[in-house]
């Protein structure tokens, strides 16, 4: 199985100049493996570089998760992270929390005030 980076995944999701090549690679070489890091980078670029809304990105993530040609690293982690993202967490944060949960390493310690009240997170010194 081959793996892909965020540029190829972005090409297949966002279109543009590389869309045809990205889609052809996935179709001809798939299934392809996608790491959590690639997925997180893809979301960040869709937000910052492409200006996609949270709803548009959630829909794109659902398409990735449900695509049989795309095999995700521990797919239950990004699937759970998607729910955190829909609830208002940044995707990278939700992915970090769910990876810690899956590994059995909760609570997750954070100094971020916006994480107060998030299940599984503790705030040292608070």
Beta strands, then each sheet from edge to edge (+ up, - down):
strand 1: 2-3
strand 2: 32-34
strand 3: 70-72
strand 4: 108-109
strand 5: 121-122
sheet 1: 1+ 2+ 3+
sheet 2: 4+ 5+
end
